[in-house]
Amino acid sequence: MPVATDVEPPVTPLTLADFDYTLPPERIAHEPARPRDSARLLHVHPGGLADRLVRDLPGLLRPGDVLVANDTRVFPAQLTALRGAARIGITLDRPRRDGAWKALARNARRLHAGDALAIAGAGMLTARVVDKHADGSVGLAFNLDGDDLMAAFHEAGALALPPYIDRPHGPLPSDSADYQTVFAQREGAVAAPTAGLHFTPALLAALDAAGVRRVTLTLHVGIGTFLPVRVERVADHRMHAERGEITAEAAAAINQARRDGGRVIAVGTTSLRLLESAAWPAGTVQPFRGETSLFILPGYGFKAVDRLLTNFHLPRSTLLMLVSAFSGRARILAAYEHAIVAGYRFHSYGDACFLEPG
């Protein structure tokens, strides 16, 4: 079973400027469409563009296709730590193999290895700083573990919503439901796999009626999704690792669908990255459990995924690079230009694209 992916990105002269575009602030969505499947859907295909709705998705698929979604569940990863009188913002990322948690700390310069922290709002929850790194991340060893630790995170924490969603006083009560997908089962993500936010029970029933198979995998989205690319030559960027799993049963169902002539439809870039991390060159998906840091740039050869449903992504982001690799950079930038003019809503709570490969 594969346990890690550290594939070198394709050699490319592309720079951050090649993945830039101007997004008017009013195009950024601060609440989801209601109902979720009433969001708009831009179909990007070799013949051009088509304006649709997410609820039109069953008509874009064929009987025997397999829809692969991410079943991770977002947990409240934003904590406030106290070191004496000093308040330090903590955003949890993931548990490490040594039992400590990797986290990002604001005002990290105030922290040192060995510091004891109390977690505000969580009763007796405390943490010890195990180590500190130049990128602002720290290792935290908590005094609880397992279900008790997760319960304390729920007691004290807040959702780590993307900074472009306008919440000056913190997440709204409605965000606790809005920022979870209908697929959410396995807790561990800092951020939602946002393509999955568009699905409703009615849409899933329509897909079932259309003969579309459904499979889930798990990729726990980490804090790397919020971090900007800080290098000019994009191939020099290094992705943060994220934890994922594809069970043997899920891999078998995906491979059987493909053998039967079906296409693999990834719901979101998270599903796509994990499928590609677990795929052999011929496209067969293997069971997977571990971490992936796969970075997909133009020039990457896709093995496992035939179509991609995804949101509109930030300028200069690794996700914009990924969709450019899938459908072609010029085609994606033209599609985004169309979407801005046509009034599509962007980012986590926004509208979606159905992408065919370039």
C-alpha positions as YAML, in Angstrom:
chain: A
units: angstrom
residues:
- id: 1
  name: MET
  ca: [0.00, 0.00, 0.00]
- id: 2
  name: PRO
  ca: [1.52, 3.40, -0.98]
- id: 3
  name: VAL
  ca: [2.17, 5.60, 2.05]
- id: 4
  name: ALA
  ca: [3.70, 8.80, 0.66]
- id: 5
  name: THR
  ca: [4.02, 10.78, -2.53]
- id: 6
  name: ASP
  ca: [6.88, 13.21, -3.13]
- id: 7
  name: VAL
  ca: [6.86, 13.37, -6.91]
- id: 8
  name: GLU
  ca: [8.97, 16.13, -8.36]
- id: 9
  name: PRO
  ca: [6.79, 18.63, -10.29]
- id: 10
  name: PRO
  ca: [7.33, 18.90, -14.05]
- id: 11
  name: VAL
  ca: [10.21, 21.12, -15.13]
- id: 12
  name: THR
  ca: [8.59, 24.34, -16.32]
- id: 13
  name: PRO
  ca: [9.67, 27.94, -16.85]
- id: 14
  name: LEU
  ca: [6.24, 29.20, -15.70]
- id: 15
  name: THR
  ca: [6.16, 31.86, -13.00]
- id: 16
  name: LEU
  ca: [3.51, 33.15, -10.61]
- id: 17
  name: ALA
  ca: [2.61, 35.87, -13.11]
- id: 18
  name: ASP
  ca: [1.48, 33.15, -15.52]
- id: 19
  name: PHE
  ca: [-1.28, 32.21, -13.07]
- id: 20
  name: ASP
  ca: [-2.51, 35.67, -12.19]
- id: 21
  name: TYR
  ca: [-5.83, 37.30, -13.00]
- id: 22
  name: THR
  ca: [-7.79, 40.26, -11.66]
- id: 23
  name: LEU
  ca: [-10.78, 39.26, -9.54]
- id: 24
  name: PRO
  ca: [-13.21, 42.06, -8.56]
- id: 25
  name: PRO
  ca: [-13.95, 41.79, -4.81]
- id: 26
  name: GLU
  ca: [-17.69, 41.63, -5.46]
- id: 27
  name: ARG
  ca: [-17.21, 38.30, -7.28]
- id: 28
  name: ILE
  ca: [-16.09, 36.58, -4.04]
- id: 29
  name: ALA
  ca: [-18.93, 34.64, -2.38]
- id: 30
  name: HIS
  ca: [-19.44, 35.04, 1.36]
- id: 31
  name: GLU
  ca: [-22.38, 32.63, 1.62]
- id: 32
  name: PRO
  ca: [-23.23, 29.49, -0.37]
- id: 33
  name: ALA
  ca: [-26.03, 29.22, -2.89]
- id: 34
  name: ARG
  ca: [-29.29, 27.97, -1.38]
- id: 35
  name: PRO
  ca: [-30.08, 25.24, -2.16]
- id: 36
  name: ARG
  ca: [-26.50, 24.22, -2.78]
- id: 37
  name: ASP
  ca: [-27.16, 22.56, -6.12]
- id: 38
  name: SER
  ca: [-28.63, 25.81, -7.49]
- id: 39
  name: ALA
  ca: [-25.07, 27.15, -7.83]
- id: 40
  name: ARG
  ca: [-23.95, 27.91, -11.35]
- id: 41
  name: LEU
  ca: [-21.74, 25.47, -13.25]
- id: 42
  name: LEU
  ca: [-19.38, 26.50, -16.03]
- id: 43
  name: HIS
  ca: [-18.76, 23.57, -18.38]
- id: 44
  name: VAL
  ca: [-15.25, 23.93, -19.85]
- id: 45
  name: HIS
  ca: [-14.79, 21.59, -22.79]
- id: 46
  name: PRO
  ca: [-12.67, 21.44, -25.96]
- id: 47
  name: GLY
  ca: [-15.45, 23.05, -27.99]
- id: 48
  name: GLY
  ca: [-15.81, 26.06, -25.71]
- id: 49
  name: LEU
  ca: [-17.84, 27.04, -22.65]
- id: 50
  name: ALA
  ca: [-21.41, 26.36, -21.55]
- id: 51
  name: ASP
  ca: [-23.30, 28.02, -18.68]
- id: 52
  name: ARG
  ca: [-25.26, 25.51, -16.59]
- id: 53
  name: LEU
  ca: [-26.32, 24.79, -13.00]
- id: 54
  name: VAL
  ca: [-24.77, 22.24, -10.64]
- id: 55
  name: ARG
  ca: [-28.06, 20.33, -10.65]
- id: 56
  name: ASP
  ca: [-27.45, 19.74, -14.39]
- id: 57
  name: LEU
  ca: [-24.49, 17.49, -13.52]
- id: 58
  name: PRO
  ca: [-26.30, 14.17, -14.11]
- id: 59
  name: GLY
  ca: [-26.82, 15.20, -17.74]
- id: 60
  name: LEU
  ca: [-23.07, 15.67, -18.19]
- id: 61
  name: LEU
  ca: [-22.29, 12.16, -16.97]
- id: 62
  name: ARG
  ca: [-22.96, 8.71, -18.40]
- id: 63
  name: PRO
  ca: [-24.28, 5.50, -16.85]
- id: 64
  name: GLY
  ca: [-21.31, 3.62, -15.45]
- id: 65
  name: ASP
  ca: [-19.24, 6.73, -14.67]
- id: 66
  name: VAL
  ca: [-17.89, 6.78, -11.11]
- id: 67
  name: LEU
  ca: [-18.06, 9.96, -9.03]
- id: 68
  name: VAL
  ca: [-15.26, 10.10, -6.44]
- id: 69
  name: ALA
  ca: [-15.79, 12.49, -3.52]
- id: 70
  name: ASN
  ca: [-13.80, 13.37, -0.40]
- id: 71
  name: ASP
  ca: [-15.52, 12.35, 2.85]
- id: 72
  name: THR
  ca: [-13.28, 14.34, 5.21]
- id: 73
  name: ARG
  ca: [-15.05, 16.34, 7.91]
- id: 74
  name: VAL
  ca: [-13.90, 19.78, 9.01]
- id: 75
  name: PHE
  ca: [-13.11, 20.25, 12.69]
- id: 76
  name: PRO
  ca: [-12.69, 23.57, 14.56]
- id: 77
  name: ALA
  ca: [-8.94, 24.03, 14.13]
- id: 78
  name: GLN
  ca: [-8.60, 27.67, 15.26]
- id: 79
  name: LEU
  ca: [-7.56, 27.93, 18.91]
- id: 80
  name: THR
  ca: [-6.41, 30.68, 21.26]
- id: 81
  name: ALA
  ca: [-3.44, 29.70, 23.42]
- id: 82
  name: LEU
  ca: [-2.30, 31.54, 26.53]
- id: 83
  name: ARG
  ca: [1.31, 31.73, 27.63]
- id: 84
  name: GLY
  ca: [0.99, 33.74, 30.80]
- id: 85
  name: ALA
  ca: [-0.82, 36.91, 29.75]
- id: 86
  name: ALA
  ca: [0.17, 36.59, 26.09]
- id: 87
  name: ARG
  ca: [-2.55, 35.42, 23.68]
- id: 88
  name: ILE
  ca: [-1.34, 33.42, 20.69]
- id: 89
  name: GLY
  ca: [-3.51, 32.35, 17.77]
- id: 90
  name: ILE
  ca: [-3.08, 28.70, 16.80]
- id: 91
  name: THR
  ca: [-4.30, 26.99, 13.63]
- id: 92
  name: LEU
  ca: [-3.98, 23.23, 13.87]
- id: 93
  name: ASP
  ca: [-2.85, 21.27, 10.84]
- id: 94
  name: ARG
  ca: [-2.46, 17.55, 11.50]
- id: 95
  name: PRO
  ca: [-1.12, 15.04, 14.03]
- id: 96
  name: ARG
  ca: [2.48, 14.04, 13.50]
- id: 97
  name: ARG
  ca: [3.93, 10.56, 13.77]
- id: 98
  name: ASP
  ca: [5.49, 11.42, 17.15]
- id: 99
  name: GLY
  ca: [2.03, 12.20, 18.61]
- id: 100
  name: ALA
  ca: [2.45, 15.99, 18.57]
- id: 101
  name: TRP
  ca: [0.31, 18.22, 16.35]
- id: 102
  name: LYS
  ca: [1.71, 20.45, 13.66]
- id: 103
  name: ALA
  ca: [0.20, 23.93, 13.88]
- id: 104
  name: LEU
  ca: [0.72, 27.46, 12.65]
- id: 105
  name: ALA
  ca: [1.16, 30.06, 15.36]
- id: 106
  name: ARG
  ca: [0.59, 33.78, 15.06]
- id: 107
  name: ASN
  ca: [3.12, 35.72, 17.14]
- id: 108
  name: ALA
  ca: [5.26, 32.58, 16.92]
- id: 109
  name: ARG
  ca: [8.33, 34.63, 17.86]
- id: 110
  name: ARG
  ca: [6.99, 34.63, 21.43]
- id: 111
  name: LEU
  ca: [7.11, 30.84, 21.62]
- id: 112
  name: HIS
  ca: [10.05, 28.62, 22.52]
- id: 113
  name: ALA
  ca: [10.47, 24.88, 22.81]
- id: 114
  name: GLY
  ca: [9.34, 23.77, 26.24]
- id: 115
  name: ASP
  ca: [6.78, 26.57, 26.71]
- id: 116
  name: ALA
  ca: [3.57, 25.51, 28.46]
- id: 117
  name: LEU
  ca: [0.31, 26.80, 26.94]
- id: 118
  name: ALA
  ca: [-3.22, 26.86, 28.27]
- id: 119
  name: ILE
  ca: [-5.98, 26.63, 25.65]
- id: 120
  name: ALA
  ca: [-8.65, 29.28, 26.19]
- id: 121
  name: GLY
  ca: [-12.19, 27.94, 26.53]
- id: 122
  name: ALA
  ca: [-11.23, 24.28, 26.87]
- id: 123
  name: GLY
  ca: [-11.24, 23.59, 30.58]
- id: 124
  name: MET
  ca: [-8.03, 21.76, 31.46]
- id: 125
  name: LEU
  ca: [-6.61, 21.41, 27.93]
- id: 126
  name: THR
  ca: [-2.94, 22.36, 27.81]
- id: 127
  name: ALA
  ca: [-0.13, 22.00, 25.32]
- id: 128
  name: ARG
  ca: [3.66, 21.99, 25.41]
- id: 129
  name: VAL
  ca: [5.70, 23.46, 22.55]
- id: 130
  name: VAL
  ca: [7.83, 20.58, 21.30]
- id: 131
  name: ASP
  ca: [9.65, 22.46, 18.54]
- id: 132
  name: LYS
  ca: [9.48, 25.60, 16.44]
- id: 133
  name: HIS
  ca: [10.32, 26.17, 12.76]
- id: 134
  name: ALA
  ca: [11.29, 29.11, 10.57]
- id: 135
  name: ASP
  ca: [8.03, 28.94, 8.59]
- id: 136
  name: GLY
  ca: [5.98, 29.82, 11.69]
- id: 137
  name: SER
  ca: [4.90, 26.26, 12.40]
- id: 138
  name: VAL
  ca: [5.26, 24.62, 15.78]
- id: 139
  name: GLY
  ca: [4.84, 21.16, 17.22]
- id: 140
  name: LEU
  ca: [2.37, 20.95, 20.11]
- id: 141
  name: ALA
  ca: [2.02, 18.04, 22.52]
- id: 142
  name: PHE
  ca: [-1.42, 18.13, 24.16]
- id: 143
  name: ASN
  ca: [-2.32, 16.61, 27.53]
- id: 144
  name: LEU
  ca: [-5.28, 14.76, 25.96]
- id: 145
  name: ASP
  ca: [-5.56, 12.46, 22.99]
- id: 146
  name: GLY
  ca: [-8.10, 10.58, 20.90]
- id: 147
  name: ASP
  ca: [-11.77, 11.40, 21.30]
- id: 148
  name: ASP
  ca: [-11.09, 13.47, 24.43]
- id: 149
  name: LEU
  ca: [-8.75, 15.75, 22.51]
- id: 150
  name: MET
  ca: [-11.17, 16.19, 19.61]
- id: 151
  name: ALA
  ca: [-13.97, 16.98, 22.07]
- id: 152
  name: ALA
  ca: [-11.77, 19.69, 23.60]
- id: 153
  name: PHE
  ca: [-11.10, 21.15, 20.13]
- id: 154
  name: HIS
  ca: [-14.86, 21.33, 19.57]
- id: 155
  name: GLU
  ca: [-15.31, 23.01, 22.94]
- id: 156
  name: ALA
  ca: [-12.64, 25.66, 22.43]
- id: 157
  name: GLY
  ca: [-12.06, 25.97, 18.71]
- id: 158
  name: ALA
  ca: [-13.56, 27.82, 15.78]
- id: 159
  name: LEU
  ca: [-13.66, 26.95, 12.11]
- id: 160
  name: ALA
  ca: [-10.61, 28.15, 10.20]
- id: 161
  name: LEU
  ca: [-12.57, 29.80, 7.40]
- id: 162
  name: PRO
  ca: [-10.59, 31.12, 4.42]
- id: 163
  name: PRO
  ca: [-9.50, 34.73, 4.95]
- id: 164
  name: TYR
  ca: [-11.41, 35.95, 1.89]
- id: 165
  name: ILE
  ca: [-14.78, 35.03, 3.48]
- id: 166
  name: ASP
  ca: [-15.91, 38.15, 5.31]
- id: 167
  name: ARG
  ca: [-16.31, 37.19, 8.97]
- id: 168
  name: PRO
  ca: [-14.91, 40.13, 10.98]
- id: 169
  name: HIS
  ca: [-16.30, 38.69, 14.23]
- id: 170
  name: GLY
  ca: [-15.56, 35.05, 13.52]
- id: 171
  name: PRO
  ca: [-17.59, 32.28, 11.88]
- id: 172
  name: LEU
  ca: [-21.38, 32.56, 11.92]
- id: 173
  name: PRO
  ca: [-23.54, 29.80, 13.43]
- id: 174
  name: SER
  ca: [-24.67, 28.96, 9.89]
- id: 175
  name: ASP
  ca: [-21.06, 28.23, 8.86]
- id: 176
  name: SER
  ca: [-20.99, 25.10, 11.03]
- id: 177
  name: ALA
  ca: [-23.39, 23.47, 8.53]
- id: 178
  name: ASP
  ca: [-22.55, 25.47, 5.41]
- id: 179
  name: TYR
  ca: [-18.86, 24.58, 5.59]
- id: 180
  name: GLN
  ca: [-19.44, 20.79, 5.68]
- id: 181
  name: THR
  ca: [-20.17, 18.67, 2.64]
- id: 182
  name: VAL
  ca: [-22.97, 16.12, 2.38]
- id: 183
  name: PHE
  ca: [-20.19, 13.49, 2.16]
- id: 184
  name: ALA
  ca: [-18.48, 14.51, 5.46]
- id: 185
  name: GLN
  ca: [-17.81, 11.49, 7.68]
- id: 186
  name: ARG
  ca: [-14.18, 11.30, 8.83]
- id: 187
  name: GLU
  ca: [-13.08, 14.21, 10.99]
- id: 188
  name: GLY
  ca: [-9.67, 15.76, 10.43]
- id: 189
  name: ALA
  ca: [-9.75, 18.58, 7.86]
- id: 190
  name: VAL
  ca: [-8.81, 22.18, 8.57]
- id: 191
  name: ALA
  ca: [-10.68, 23.34, 5.45]
- id: 192
  name: ALA
  ca: [-13.61, 21.93, 3.50]
- id: 193
  name: PRO
  ca: [-13.13, 20.17, 0.17]
- id: 194
  name: THR
  ca: [-15.25, 22.87, -1.39]
- id: 195
  name: ALA
  ca: [-16.41, 21.17, -4.60]
- id: 196
  name: GLY
  ca: [-18.36, 18.81, -2.37]
- id: 197
  name: LEU
  ca: [-20.29, 21.73, -0.87]
- id: 198
  name: HIS
  ca: [-22.50, 21.84, -3.99]
- id: 199
  name: PHE
  ca: [-24.11, 18.44, -3.46]
- id: 200
  name: THR
  ca: [-27.52, 17.82, -1.92]
- id: 201
  name: PRO
  ca: [-29.47, 14.63, -1.22]
- id: 202
  name: ALA
  ca: [-31.66, 15.46, -4.22]
- id: 203
  name: LEU
  ca: [-28.64, 15.75, -6.52]
- id: 204
  name: LEU
  ca: [-27.19, 12.48, -5.22]
- id: 205
  name: ALA
  ca: [-30.55, 10.77, -5.89]
- id: 206
  name: ALA
  ca: [-30.55, 12.16, -9.44]
- id: 207
  name: LEU
  ca: [-27.02, 10.86, -10.01]
- id: 208
  name: ASP
  ca: [-28.03, 7.42, -8.72]
- id: 209
  name: ALA
  ca: [-31.05, 7.42, -11.02]
- id: 210
  name: ALA
  ca: [-28.77, 8.30, -13.95]
- id: 211
  name: GLY
  ca: [-26.67, 5.19, -13.30]
- id: 212
  name: VAL
  ca: [-23.65, 7.05, -11.93]
- id: 213
  name: ARG
  ca: [-21.65, 5.09, -9.36]
- id: 214
  name: ARG
  ca: [-20.40, 6.85, -6.22]
- id: 215
  name: VAL
  ca: [-17.24, 6.21, -4.18]
- id: 216
  name: THR
  ca: [-15.59, 8.17, -1.38]
- id: 217
  name: LEU
  ca: [-11.99, 8.55, -0.32]
- id: 218
  name: THR
  ca: [-10.46, 10.68, 2.44]
- id: 219
  name: LEU
  ca: [-7.98, 13.53, 2.17]
- id: 220
  name: HIS
  ca: [-7.77, 15.72, 5.27]
- id: 221
  name: VAL
  ca: [-7.24, 19.21, 3.88]
- id: 222
  name: GLY
  ca: [-4.47, 21.00, 5.80]
- id: 223
  name: ILE
  ca: [-3.31, 24.56, 6.43]
- id: 224
  name: GLY
  ca: [-1.23, 24.50, 3.26]
- id: 225
  name: THR
  ca: [-4.41, 25.27, 1.33]
- id: 226
  name: PHE
  ca: [-4.44, 28.77, 2.91]
- id: 227
  name: LEU
  ca: [-0.77, 29.57, 2.37]
- id: 228
  name: PRO
  ca: [0.41, 31.65, -0.61]
- id: 229
  name: VAL
  ca: [3.08, 30.56, -3.04]
- id: 230
  name: ARG
  ca: [6.16, 32.58, -2.07]
- id: 231
  name: VAL
  ca: [8.53, 31.67, -4.90]
- id: 232
  name: GLU
  ca: [8.56, 33.27, -8.32]
- id: 233
  name: ARG
  ca: [9.36, 30.12, -10.34]
- id: 234
  name: VAL
  ca: [6.40, 27.88, -9.57]
- id: 235
  name: ALA
  ca: [8.36, 24.63, -9.88]
- id: 236
  name: ASP
  ca: [10.38, 25.72, -6.82]
- id: 237
  name: HIS
  ca: [7.29, 25.61, -4.58]
- id: 238
  name: ARG
  ca: [6.94, 22.68, -2.17]
- id: 239
  name: MET
  ca: [3.49, 21.47, -1.16]
- id: 240
  name: HIS
  ca: [2.54, 20.81, 2.45]
- id: 241
  name: ALA
  ca: [1.80, 17.15, 3.10]
- id: 242
  name: GLU
  ca: [-1.78, 16.04, 3.77]
- id: 243
  name: ARG
  ca: [-3.12, 12.76, 5.19]
- id: 244
  name: GLY
  ca: [-5.28, 10.55, 3.03]
- id: 245
  name: GLU
  ca: [-6.73, 7.10, 2.55]
- id: 246
  name: ILE
  ca: [-8.24, 5.11, -0.31]
- id: 247
  name: THR
  ca: [-9.59, 1.81, 0.96]
- id: 248
  name: ALA
  ca: [-9.17, -1.42, -0.94]
- id: 249
  name: GLU
  ca: [-12.93, -1.47, -1.54]
- id: 250
  name: ALA
  ca: [-12.91, 2.06, -2.98]
- id: 251
  name: ALA
  ca: [-9.93, 1.32, -5.23]
- id: 252
  name: ALA
  ca: [-11.60, -1.86, -6.49]
- id: 253
  name: ALA
  ca: [-14.84, -0.01, -7.29]
- id: 254
  name: ILE
  ca: [-12.99, 2.72, -9.20]
- id: 255
  name: ASN
  ca: [-10.96, 0.21, -11.19]
- id: 256
  name: GLN
  ca: [-14.04, -1.89, -11.97]
- id: 257
  name: ALA
  ca: [-15.91, 1.17, -13.26]
- id: 258
  name: ARG
  ca: [-13.03, 1.98, -15.56]
- id: 259
  name: ARG
  ca: [-12.81, -1.61, -16.81]
- id: 260
  name: ASP
  ca: [-16.54, -1.42, -17.58]
- id: 261
  name: GLY
  ca: [-15.97, 1.69, -19.72]
- id: 262
  name: GLY
  ca: [-16.91, 4.31, -17.15]
- id: 263
  name: ARG
  ca: [-15.05, 7.53, -16.57]
- id: 264
  name: VAL
  ca: [-13.57, 8.68, -13.24]
- id: 265
  name: ILE
  ca: [-15.09, 12.00, -12.17]
- id: 266
  name: ALA
  ca: [-13.18, 13.67, -9.32]
- id: 267
  name: VAL
  ca: [-15.20, 15.90, -7.01]
- id: 268
  name: GLY
  ca: [-12.63, 18.55, -6.20]
- id: 269
  name: THR
  ca: [-8.89, 18.95, -6.42]
- id: 270
  name: THR
  ca: [-8.43, 17.03, -3.15]
- id: 271
  name: SER
  ca: [-10.01, 13.89, -4.61]
- id: 272
  name: LEU
  ca: [-8.00, 14.33, -7.79]
- id: 273
  name: ARG
  ca: [-4.66, 14.72, -5.98]
- id: 274
  name: LEU
  ca: [-5.22, 11.60, -3.89]
- id: 275
  name: LEU
  ca: [-6.36, 9.54, -6.88]
- id: 276
  name: GLU
  ca: [-3.29, 10.62, -8.83]
- id: 277
  name: SER
  ca: [-1.07, 9.90, -5.82]
- id: 278
  name: ALA
  ca: [-2.39, 6.34, -5.68]
- id: 279
  name: ALA
  ca: [-2.45, 5.59, -9.43]
- id: 280
  name: TRP
  ca: [-0.04, 3.44, -11.37]
- id: 281
  name: PRO
  ca: [1.10, 4.74, -14.78]
- id: 282
  name: ALA
  ca: [-1.63, 2.76, -16.56]
- id: 283
  name: GLY
  ca: [-4.28, 4.47, -14.39]
- id: 284
  name: THR
  ca: [-5.06, 1.63, -11.99]
- id: 285
  name: VAL
  ca: [-5.77, 3.05, -8.52]
- id: 286
  name: GLN
  ca: [-4.12, 1.29, -5.59]
- id: 287
  name: PRO
  ca: [-5.22, 1.32, -1.95]
- id: 288
  name: PHE
  ca: [-3.46, 4.19, -0.19]
- id: 289
  name: ARG
  ca: [-2.92, 5.27, 3.39]
- id: 290
  name: GLY
  ca: [-0.43, 7.97, 4.40]
- id: 291
  name: GLU
  ca: [0.60, 11.42, 3.29]
- id: 292
  name: THR
  ca: [0.78, 13.03, -0.12]
- id: 293
  name: SER
  ca: [2.55, 16.20, -1.17]
- id: 294
  name: LEU
  ca: [1.83, 15.81, -4.88]
- id: 295
  name: PHE
  ca: [2.19, 19.15, -6.72]
- id: 296
  name: ILE
  ca: [0.48, 19.23, -10.11]
- id: 297
  name: LEU
  ca: [1.67, 21.76, -12.69]
- id: 298
  name: PRO
  ca: [1.16, 22.10, -16.45]
- id: 299
  name: GLY
  ca: [3.08, 19.26, -18.04]
- id: 300
  name: TYR
  ca: [1.83, 16.69, -15.54]
- id: 301
  name: GLY
  ca: [0.51, 13.48, -17.10]
- id: 302
  name: PHE
  ca: [-2.84, 12.57, -15.54]
- id: 303
  name: LYS
  ca: [-3.34, 8.85, -14.99]
- id: 304
  name: ALA
  ca: [-6.57, 8.25, -13.07]
- id: 305
  name: VAL
  ca: [-9.00, 11.14, -13.55]
- id: 306
  name: ASP
  ca: [-11.11, 11.81, -16.64]
- id: 307
  name: ARG
  ca: [-13.23, 14.80, -15.52]
- id: 308
  name: LEU
  ca: [-13.02, 17.29, -12.65]
- id: 309
  name: LEU
  ca: [-15.71, 19.21, -10.78]
- id: 310
  name: THR
  ca: [-14.12, 22.09, -8.91]
- id: 311
  name: ASN
  ca: [-14.66, 25.65, -7.68]
- id: 312
  name: PHE
  ca: [-13.04, 28.83, -9.01]
- id: 313
  name: HIS
  ca: [-9.63, 29.26, -7.41]
- id: 314
  name: LEU
  ca: [-7.50, 32.12, -6.16]
- id: 315
  name: PRO
  ca: [-5.07, 33.92, -8.45]
- id: 316
  name: ARG
  ca: [-1.47, 32.67, -8.16]
- id: 317
  name: SER
  ca: [-2.57, 29.56, -6.23]
- id: 318
  name: THR
  ca: [-1.47, 25.94, -6.53]
- id: 319
  name: LEU
  ca: [-5.08, 24.99, -7.25]
- id: 320
  name: LEU
  ca: [-5.21, 27.33, -10.24]
- id: 321
  name: MET
  ca: [-2.00, 25.65, -11.42]
- id: 322
  name: LEU
  ca: [-3.63, 22.24, -11.03]
- id: 323
  name: VAL
  ca: [-6.74, 23.07, -13.09]
- id: 324
  name: SER
  ca: [-4.47, 24.71, -15.69]
- id: 325
  name: ALA
  ca: [-2.59, 21.43, -15.91]
- id: 326
  name: PHE
  ca: [-5.86, 19.54, -16.36]
- id: 327
  name: SER
  ca: [-7.62, 21.70, -18.97]
- id: 328
  name: GLY
  ca: [-4.86, 23.97, -20.33]
- id: 329
  name: ARG
  ca: [-3.70, 27.28, -18.89]
- id: 330
  name: ALA
  ca: [-5.02, 29.47, -21.71]
- id: 331
  name: ARG
  ca: [-8.41, 27.74, -21.66]
- id: 332
  name: ILE
  ca: [-8.72, 28.09, -17.87]
- id: 333
  name: LEU
  ca: [-7.78, 31.77, -17.86]
- id: 334
  name: ALA
  ca: [-10.28, 32.42, -20.67]
- id: 335
  name: ALA
  ca: [-12.96, 30.52, -18.72]
- id: 336
  name: TYR
  ca: [-12.26, 32.60, -15.62]
- id: 337
  name: GLU
  ca: [-12.49, 35.79, -17.65]
- id: 338
  name: HIS
  ca: [-15.87, 34.65, -18.97]
- id: 339
  name: ALA
  ca: [-17.02, 33.75, -15.44]
- id: 340
  name: ILE
  ca: [-16.10, 37.18, -14.07]
- id: 341
  name: VAL
  ca: [-17.98, 38.99, -16.85]
- id: 342
  name: ALA
  ca: [-20.96, 36.63, -16.52]
- id: 343
  name: GLY
  ca: [-21.26, 37.20, -12.77]
- id: 344
  name: TYR
  ca: [-20.16, 33.82, -11.42]
- id: 345
  name: ARG
  ca: [-19.37, 33.66, -7.70]
- id: 346
  name: PHE
  ca: [-15.81, 32.66, -6.80]
- id: 347
  name: HIS
  ca: [-13.96, 30.62, -4.18]
- id: 348
  name: SER
  ca: [-15.14, 28.35, -1.34]
- id: 349
  name: TYR
  ca: [-18.80, 29.40, -1.18]
- id: 350
  name: GLY
  ca: [-18.98, 30.20, -4.88]
- id: 351
  name: ASP
  ca: [-19.98, 28.50, -8.10]
- id: 352
  name: ALA
  ca: [-18.30, 25.56, -9.83]
- id: 353
  name: CYS
  ca: [-16.62, 24.38, -13.03]
- id: 354
  name: PHE
  ca: [-16.97, 21.03, -14.78]
- id: 355
  name: LEU
  ca: [-13.65, 20.56, -16.52]
- id: 356
  name: GLU
  ca: [-12.79, 18.30, -19.41]
- id: 357
  name: PRO
  ca: [-9.10, 17.61, -20.05]
- id: 358
  name: GLY
  ca: [-7.11, 19.79, -22.39]
...
